[in-house]
Amino acid sequence: MALLRILALLLALTVSELHCLPWFINVSESQGPGTILQSFSFNCTSHMPTLQLVHVQPPTTFFNPPSLTRWQGIYVGMVTLSSSARLDALSVNHYKLQLRFTCGNHVMEGPLSVDVRRDPGHSACAGRFASPAGEIIQVLETVTPGARLYTLLLPGLEVQRAQINIISAQDPPYFPGPFSINGQGWLLVPSQGLKGQAEKVFQLQILVTFGQNRSCLGMLKVKVLPVPSSLISFLKQASNITILEDLPPGGKVVQVRARGFDVRYEILSPVPCPLFSIGRADGVIRTTAPLELAQAPGAAVTRLRVKAYERLRPWVSVELELTVNVRSVNRWPPRCLPAMLVTQIPETTPVGTVLNTFTCADPDSPGSILDYQLQFHSPPGSASLCLRDRVLEVNATLDCDARGACFQHAASILVLDGGQPLMTTEVPVLVMVTPVNEFSPACVPHKFRIREDAGPHTLLGSVVGMDKDYPHNNIEYYISGGPTIFSVDRLREVHLLGSLDYELQTLYRLNVLLIDHGQDQDPTHHRSGSCTITIEVEDVNDHAPECQPPFQELTIYALLGHSVEVTKVSCWVPQEPQRLAFSYSIVGGNSQSRFSLQGATLVYNNILLGPLWPEQFYTYELLIRVADAGPSIPHLSTTATVSVHLIPWSASTVATRTHRSTVPSVMTPLLVTDTEAFWQPEPWFVVVLTVTSALFVLALGWLLLRLFQGLVQMHQTPSKPAQALLLNGIQGTEESIQGFMEAPRMEMSQAPSSVDLSLQHFDGRAQDSRESPFSQTTLHLGPLSLLTPSQRLLLPPGIHYLLFP
């Protein structure tokens, strides 16, 4: 077994590395105490390293604290199983160990995951219990009767419901009474107790049975011890202890020890004790508060009275007096101005520039010489800064145009005094190097191709821009002028924003503007560049078919059990009339699947029987998808809407009459298309028409009123000037009468018109007999009382004269 462990150790030294954290290992449940779980090596040259087991999840005592040994210049750590290890995959199959490795100020933690695997052939009885010598249990003769002496820990004891029995004889008088063990593995003291059985050893052979045909034997030996003597005393201990005042709270002062059985400790005075405490079990005296002599001078000397006693018999005790002396130390570190330096400089700062001068002093020893040391933290070992006496300067050229070249210089100035103990002050220094934008960005011209049917936000490609300033990809892209249907985002990707048409434009040229940012301490300081990209549009099929009309509303009468041809969808592509191949499909509104398409013809299938036959008027709103079916890609489509009003017509509608009538099966259904045309004017037109009608009615009323007034004036008696005018006209010469008669003759050769003889009040008018319905001429002369008989004889014959009173 030892040889196997040495081989395992050598193998672990060759393959194990610290940097492979976390570790995952598998272990069989048959592994017993002392098994090496994991070995690993560490390098620590200037300090004494430590390896600790921080915690285990779930908590258990199955794992020993890791060991750490030196072998050929390196340290080897091992994690092993403890003496109480009883692995059982059925109970717990996974443990997580948190390990901590310390080398000086460097601390590293990592988990170690242990997976426990089932071993069907593993015997549950293992360890000292299964050995021939057996497990030895020591107990005082004063133990309480029926108390639990021992717990048998076996894998799967509770899960597998094992049976445990003591098969060895327990005959008196050697046995005061029988020991017993229950199913949980608890070994119990006989009910008679063990008083008077001191120095006896009771051997108990125990049989553990796991299910069928699986069992194991083990041995327990119970050794009865006599009651120890009641003498208790302190070991030799110095009564005066001196400590330093910088001992932190919890620091160990001294440990006192007393001889006796199960001893406990406590401080009798002073009570309460504000500065010190003692461990009840281990007797270690520790500080409980800072020992500041400047603030608490009484802490310089403290006298403690410590008591030691047996836990079971507190009256058996002894006392010890101790004096604790606290000595002052060099407590004040140097004080510096400034206490912290944070500054920023541009990358173009010349070498030798002074950043700051530090001034420090030691409060414990004013005027003493102090030592200054510059320590870099990040980046380690940097040569960009240097400390000359107390002056911090730039030591090398600063450049931010490469990855990792421009960074923050984190350092500290360590100031040491010459006292005992040595006191130090650390001044943090943070020098931030800011970039300077020195170069303009540039990009390479590029060509992209895109289909004309590409939709918005389609990605064409990326524009590759470069900038010598770091970071090199902090460039913003814009399109300067040109078409607005393309854009360049912050990720330098060219996207399509609108739609393309190959027939309108096949080539686009974009001027891409590049503007850098984030490369200078001044956020407003930018540099720019540009390049041209070319976009070629590829021709594709982009014309969808159109249907005329796009919407149809039809009414059909359908017979049960018959199919009716509803309508035929007429579609074409106006831009490409030669394309005649289309595919038709119903994509919506075809509830109960009563409609189908035979090519472009919509057919109503009324072959369903039973409760699905509609008894009332029903409307179907059908959506018919029409897609081009030619070889062109992609296939475009459109949707036509057909609204069908279905009026059911079946033999069942006349079944209630006194005589039965049937419809011949050969009857052809009638398709009725009712189109109602109506005109719906615009609202503004209705308003204009209403206003115009109102104005027309007002004007007509005004005209009628004027005409009525004129008729009233005509029926009144003529005035004297009018009569005189008529007499003067009659007394004229015959030539005047003859001229008066020429007027009707002139009218016969022209269109009928009124004859104005300057007798407007009489309205005298002669008409040609050829145009008169009576074939004679009538002359209106005025009132009869105005003509004398002699004047009447002078009127020419053949003309009818109309004289009104």
Buried (B, 14 or more C-beta within 10 A) or exposed (E): EEEEBEEBBEEBBEEBEEEEBEBEEEBEBBBBBBBBBBBBBBEBEEEEBBBBBEEBEEEBEBBBEBEBEEEEEEBBBBBBBBEEBBBBBBBBBEBEBBBBBBBEEEEEEBBBBBEBEBBEEBBBBBBBBBEEEBBEBEBBBBBEBEEEBBEBBBBBBEEBEBEBEBEBEBEEEEBBBBBBBEEEBBBBBBEBBBEEBBEBEBEBBBBBBBEEEEBBEBBBBBEBBEEEEEEBEBEEBEEEBEBEBBBEEEEEBBBBBBEBBEBBBBBBEEEEBEBBBBBEEEBBBBBEBBBBBEEBEEBBEBEBBBBBBBEEEEEBBBEBEBEBEBEEBBBEBBEBEEEEBEEEBEBEBEEEEEBBEBEBBBEBBEEEEBEBEBEBBEBEEBEBBBBEEBEBBBBEEBBBBEEEEBBEBBBBBBBBBBBEEEBEBBBBBBBBBBBBBBBBBBBEEBEBEBBBBBEEEBBBBBBEBBBBBBBBEBBBBEBEEBBEBBBBEEEBBBBBEEEBEBEEEBEBEBEBBBBBBBBBBEEEEBBBBBBEBEBEBEEBBBEBBBBEEEEBBBBBBBBBEBBBEBBEBEBBBEEBEEBEEBBBEBEEBBEEEBBEBEEBEBBBBBEEEEEEBBEEEBEBEBBBBBBBBBEBEEBBBBBBBBBBBBEBBBEEEEEEEEEEEEBEEEEEBEEEEEEEEEEEEEEEEEEEEEEEEEEEEEEEEEEEEEEEEEEEEEEEEBEEEBBEBBEEBBEEEEEEBEEBBEBBEEBEEEEEEEBEBEBEBBEBBBBBBEEEEEEEBBBBBBBEEBBEEEEEEEBEEEBBBEBEE
